[in-house]
Amino acid sequence: MKLMDIDSEHLGIPEAEYHAIVRMPSTESARICSIGDTVVISVTKEGVKFSTKDDIGTANIVCRHNSSVDKPEEATTVEMNEPVSLTFALRYMNSFTKAARLSNLVTISLSKELPVVVEYKIAGRMDS
């Protein structure tokens, strides 16, 4: 049997410029993503707003920029080049929040033209 010798390149994630980057406690993110079927994540200069609506009712949670807390892992920081508002299915976001036990901090990068990036810092491995 002939085997194919495929010369493959390393496929990586291309560098991208995101319009908004939110860093927040991972436990807070996991709590927010536990209600409803879809979530609208809106980032403005006031902070980040998580909105959901289902048969029971609606929920709106706003996290404001607060880097002046005593513990850095409890801080919420928002970097924004332009306002972003995107809708996501919570069944997918809940898959990401299962990693909340691995890290105290989650970074969510959002842009209208790009997929959401959810990063958890694990043992000093995240650059930023």
Backbone as a ProteinNet text record, in pm:
[ID]
protein_1_A
[PRIMARY]
MKLMDIDSEHLGIPEAEYHAIVRMPSTESARICSIGDTVVISVTKEGVKFSTKDDIGTANIVCRHNSSVDKPEEATTVEMNEPVSLTFALRYMNSFTKAARLSNLVTISLSKELPVVVEYKIAGRMDS
[TERTIARY]
84.6	0	90.1	59.4	134.8	81.9	173.2	134.9	164.5	82.3	102.1	188	286.6	370	324.8	245.2	187.8	274	321.2	399.9	301.9	273.8	173.8	241.3	178	224.2	151.1	213.4	148	36.1	-84.4	-197.1	-214.6	-213.3	-229.5	-345.6	-373.5	-477.9	-413.4	-462.3	-400.3	-423.8	-329.5	-343.9	-460.3	-539.8	-655.9	-668.3	-725.4	-750.4	-896.2	-916.9	-1052.3	-1096.1	-1225.8	-1279.5	-1297	-1317.1	-1337	-1275.8	-1207.8	-1148.7	-1191.8	-1254.6	-1305.2	-1230.9	-1173.5	-1111	-1192.2	-1235.5	-1320.9	-1300.4	-1349.1	-1338.8	-1413.7	-1352.2	-1413.1	-1540	-1546.8	-1667.2	-1786.6	-1760.4	-1867.4	-1918.1	-1828	-1865	-1948.5	-1908.6	-1982.5	-2122.6	-2134.5	-2265.9	-2357.6	-2303.9	-2382.2	-2433.2	-2351.3	-2386.1	-2472.4	-2533.9	-2615.4	-2765	-2804.1	-2946.1	-2983.2	-3099.6	-3151.5	-3097.3	-3140.1	-3098.3	-2993	-3005.5	-2908.1	-2865.4	-2749.1	-2699.7	-2651.4	-2683.7	-2631.7	-2523.2	-2401.6	-2290.6	-2266.5	-2285.2	-2268.4	-2157.5	-2058.8	-1948.9	-1956.9	-1965.4	-1967.6	-1867.4	-1857.9	-1764.3	-1808	-1935.5	-1983.4	-1940.9	-1916	-1878.6	-1931.7	-1946.3	-1997.6	-2132.6	-2228.9	-2364.2	-2398.7	-2445	-2490.5	-2642.6	-2713.9	-2860.4	-2913.1	-3014.2	-3077.8	-3228.2	-3301.5	-3447.4	-3496.6	-3589.3	-3649.2	-3794.5	-3856.9	-3998.5	-4026.9	-3932.4	-3952.9	-3943.1	-3852.3	-3833.4	-3704.6	-3656.1	-3532.8	-3431.8	-3306.3	-3200.3	-3098.1	-3054.1	-2949.9	-2847	-2722.3	-2614.5	-2508.5	-2473.3	-2372.9	-2249.8	-2135.2	-2006.9	-1929.8	-1900.4	-1828.2	-1678.2	-1601.1	-1455.6	-1421.6	-1352.7	-1315.1	-1179	-1074.9	-939.6	-881.8	-954.3	-901.2	-938.8	-968.9	-1001.6	-872.6	-883.7	-766.1	-697.7	-776	-720	-732.6	-622.7	-628.2	-720.7	-736.7	-824.4	-972.1	-1005.9	-1144.8	-1175.3	-1077.6	-1094.5	-1164.6	-1240.6	-1299.7	-1242.7	-1179.2	-1124.7	-1185.5	-1211.5	-1271.8	-1184.2	-1134.2	-1061.5	-1149.3	-1177.5	-1271.7	-1223	-1214.9	-1185.9	-1314.3	-1417.5	-1550.5	-1654	-1776.4	-1880.6	-1911.1	-1937.3	-1968.3	-2089.8	-2180.9	-2296	-2319.2	-2300.3	-2310.2	-2398.4	-2467.4	-2554.9	-2492.9	-2496.8	-2440.3	-2538.8	-2536.3	-2614.9	-2546.3	-2621.2	-2561.6	-2514.9	-2565.9	-2516.7	-2369.8	-2326.8	-2185.2	-2103.3	-2156.7	-2085	-2067.2	-2166.6	-2155.4	-2042.7	-2015.8	-1902.2	-1772	-1760.2	-1640.5	-1629.8	-1741.6	-1736.7	-1700.6	-1700.5	-1657	-1509.5	-1434.4	-1292.6	-1272.3	-1378.5	-1365.9	-1293.7	-1296.8	-1228.7	-1077.1	-1031.4	-887.7	-817.9	-895.4	-835	-929.1	-871.8	-951.9	-997.8	-933	-957.1	-992.9	-1089.5	-1125.9	-1112.8	-1063.7	-1054.1	-1145.6	-1238.4	-1332.1	-1301.5	-1265.7	-1233.2	-1345.7	-1396.8	-1513.1	-1487.2	-1539.8	-1536.4	-1650.2	-1705.7	-1821	-1788.7	-1668.5	-1634.6	-1566.9	-1534.4	-1454.5	-1528.6	-1491.4	-1551.5	-1504.9	-1584.7	-1547.9	-1429.5	-1340	-1227.2	-1243.2	-1247	-1257.2	-1128.1	-1050.6	-920.1	-917.2	-861.8	-839.5	-690.2	-640.1	-498.3	-474.6	-388.5	-360.2	-211.7	-178.2	-41.3	53.6	12	99.8	125.2	39.5	60.5	-0.3	-78.1	-143.7	-60.4	-36	32.7	-70.1	-38.6	-123.9	-90
-116.1	0	123.7	215.1	339.9	438.5	502.4	604.9	741.8	834.8	970.9	1047.8	1116.7	1202.1	1346.1	1396.9	1530.2	1630.3	1728.7	1835.4	1941.9	1941.5	2034.8	2145.9	2260	2375.4	2379.4	2444.6	2464.3	2567.1	2527.5	2620	2688.4	2817.6	2894	2990.4	3054.2	3156.1	3287.6	3349.2	3474.6	3586.1	3676.7	3792	3877.5	3926.5	4007	4124.3	4230.7	4349.8	4344.9	4327	4320.6	4458.9	4488.2	4619.6	4636.2	4525.3	4534.2	4412.5	4436	4328.4	4349.5	4246.9	4252.8	4148.4	4190.1	4098.1	4105.5	3989.5	3986.1	3855.5	3848.3	3722.8	3610.9	3494.5	3384.1	3334	3344.1	3300.3	3389.2	3517.6	3611.1	3578.2	3548.9	3511.9	3384.2	3284.9	3158.8	3180.8	3268	3296.4	3364.8	3456.9	3531	3439.1	3344.8	3257.6	3139.1	3143.4	3031.4	3057.9	3169.6	3201.7	3226.7	3178.9	3206.3	3114.9	3141.1	3063.8	3136.5	3268.7	3350.3	3465.8	3519.3	3634.2	3738.1	3863.7	3975.3	4039.9	4042.9	4107.3	4240.9	4349	4484.3	4554.2	4604.5	4676.4	4822.4	4910.9	5055.1	5119.1	5249.9	5317.8	5305.2	5275	5255.8	5121.2	5020.5	4887.8	4781.6	4661	4549.8	4507.4	4487.1	4451.3	4316.4	4225	4093.8	4093.8	4070.1	4072	3939.6	3887.3	3764.8	3774.8	3703.2	3705.1	3564.8	3514.3	3384.5	3387	3269.5	3261.1	3313.4	3301	3343.1	3493.5	3555.7	3699.7	3743.6	3859.8	3913.7	3937.9	3940.7	3970.5	4059.4	4162.3	4252.4	4266.5	4232.3	4244.3	4334.2	4440.4	4535.2	4524.2	4505.8	4504	4627.3	4712.4	4835.8	4816.5	4899.2	4897.4	4930.4	4838.7	4863.7	4801.5	4863.8	4811	4849.9	4923.7	4972.3	4883.1	4756.3	4665.4	4615.3	4561.4	4516.4	4396.4	4303.6	4183.7	4194.1	4179.8	4191.7	4090.1	3970.9	3869.2	3903.8	4007.8	4052.1	4174.2	4223.3	4344.2	4312.1	4408.8	4402.2	4518.7	4488.1	4593.9	4583	4698.8	4705.5	4794	4736.7	4812.5	4815.2	4934.8	4944.2	5045.2	5001.5	5092.8	5147.4	5064.1	5106.4	5017.2	5066.2	4985.8	4859.7	4750.8	4621.8	4564.3	4505.5	4435.9	4310.6	4193.5	4066.9	3970	3880.4	3781.3	3643.1	3565.6	3431.2	3333.4	3208.7	3102.5	3061.9	3056.8	3026.1	2882.4	2792.7	2655	2648.7	2738.7	2743.6	2819.9	2929.1	3006.6	2923.8	2839.9	2753.7	2652.1	2611.3	2521.4	2589.6	2718.3	2793.8	2812.1	2837	2866.8	2745.3	2627	2508.6	2518.3	2601.8	2620.5	2722.3	2777.3	2879.3	2826.8	2697.1	2639	2639.1	2653.1	2648.7	2781.5	2890.8	3022.5	3118.8	3218.7	3322	3429.9	3439.8	3550.5	3498.8	3562.5	3530.8	3657.8	3642	3752.6	3721.5	3813.6	3797.2	3905.9	3863.7	3957.3	3954.2	4072.8	4083.6	4177.9	4141.2	4226.1	4182.4	4274.4	4243	4142.7	4147.2	4063.1	3932.3	3913.7	3799.6	3716.6	3589.2	3508.1	3555.8	3531.5	3568.1	3482	3541.2	3467.8	3472.1	3354.2	3342.3	3276.3	3348.8	3300.1	3291.5	3181.5	3163.1	3153.3	3231.1	3227.2	3103.4	3015.1	2892.1	2890.1	2899.6	2891.5	2985.1	3111.5	3212.1	3193.5	3123.4	3093.5	3193.9	3291	3385.3	3510.5	3551.7	3677.9	3789.2	3899.6	4019.3	4112.7
0	0	0	-89	-97	7.7	76.9	173	114.2	149	99.8	198.8	149.1	231.8	207.4	298.6	281.9	355.8	284.9	345.6	394	522.9	575.3	654	650.2	726.1	859.1	954.2	1083.1	1065.2	1101	1093	1227.2	1226.1	1349.1	1338.4	1445.9	1447.7	1406.9	1299.7	1256.2	1357.9	1365.5	1453	1402.4	1493.1	1454.6	1551.5	1503.7	1583.9	1629.9	1759.9	1813.7	1859.6	1840.1	1876	2026	2098.1	2242.6	2310.3	2421.8	2501.1	2645.9	2702.2	2839.3	2921.7	3033.4	3128.2	3257	3303.9	3421.9	3497.5	3623	3696.9	3625.2	3615.5	3541.9	3610.6	3743.1	3813	3778.2	3759.8	3721.4	3580.7	3490.6	3354.5	3353.8	3433	3439.9	3496.6	3595.4	3655.3	3555.4	3477.8	3380.4	3270.2	3228	3115.7	3156.5	3273.4	3318.3	3305.5	3243.6	3232.3	3087	3045.3	2911.9	2803.4	2678.7	2562.4	2480	2473.6	2400.7	2490.1	2461.6	2536.6	2436.4	2464	2385.5	2470.6	2417	2486.7	2418.3	2493.2	2441.2	2519	2446.8	2510.6	2468.3	2568.4	2545.5	2641.1	2636.9	2727.5	2873.3	2898.7	3035.9	3093.6	3008.9	3055	2960.3	3011.3	2931.5	2988.5	2899.6	2941.2	2881.1	2966	2924.5	2937.2	2826.5	2826.8	2774.3	2841	2795.8	2818.2	2735.7	2743.5	2712.6	2795.9	2768.5	2813.9	2822.2	2857.4	2997.7	3087.5	3226.2	3241.3	3169.1	3180.8	3114.3	3157.7	3100.9	3213.8	3175.4	3271	3202.2	3271.9	3224.2	3334.6	3303.5	3399.9	3339.3	3411.1	3363.2	3452.4	3389.4	3461.1	3417	3511.2	3480.8	3503	3436.1	3450.4	3594.8	3664.7	3804.7	3832.9	3787.2	3807.3	3942.7	4023.6	4151.1	4269.6	4245.1	4354.4	4418.9	4541	4615.4	4550.1	4496.5	4434.5	4282.5	4208.3	4061.6	3995.7	4055.9	3996.1	4008.6	4086.7	4100.3	4014.1	3940.7	3858.9	3727.6	3679.5	3546.8	3467.6	3355.8	3271.1	3132.9	3073	2940.5	2853.1	2744.6	2643.4	2519.7	2467.3	2355.9	2253.7	2128.9	2018.4	1958.9	1954	1909.8	1975.3	1995.2	2060.2	1980	2052.4	1991.3	2061	1983.4	2039	1955.4	2018	1947.3	2025.3	1953.7	2014.4	1999.4	2109.3	2109.1	2170.7	2123.2	2184.5	2313.8	2422.6	2552	2562.2	2480.2	2488	2448.1	2358.4	2321	2425.1	2473.7	2576	2704.3	2736.6	2853.6	2837.7	2715.5	2691.3	2730.6	2700.9	2737.6	2888.8	2954.2	3097.3	3181.7	3123.9	3199.2	3236.9	3167.8	3199.1	3310.9	3366.7	3471.3	3594.9	3617.9	3734	3717.2	3593	3566	3591.8	3592.8	3603.7	3673.7	3739.8	3806.3	3710.2	3593.7	3501.5	3362.9	3299.3	3161.4	3078.4	2955.9	2862.1	2744.4	2715.7	2604.6	2502.8	2381.6	2273.1	2170.9	2137	2049.4	1933.1	1817.7	1699.7	1609.2	1534	1448.9	1339.8	1285.3	1171	1210	1337.6	1380.3	1484.6	1497.5	1604	1741	1841.2	1977.7	2021.1	2099.1	2156.1	2307.4	2369.5	2515	2562.3	2642.6	2688	2839.6	2889.5	3032.3	3057	3151	3185.8	3272.2	3223.5	3295.1	3330.1	3456	3506.3	3434.7	3414.8	3355.1	3208.4	3135.5	2994.8	2899.3	2945.4	2854.7	2841.3	2717.8	2692	2692.7	2749	2743.6	2853.6
[MASK]
++++++++++++++++++++++++++++++++++++++++++++++++++++++++++++++++++++++++++++++++++++++++++++++++++++++++++++++++++++++++++++++++

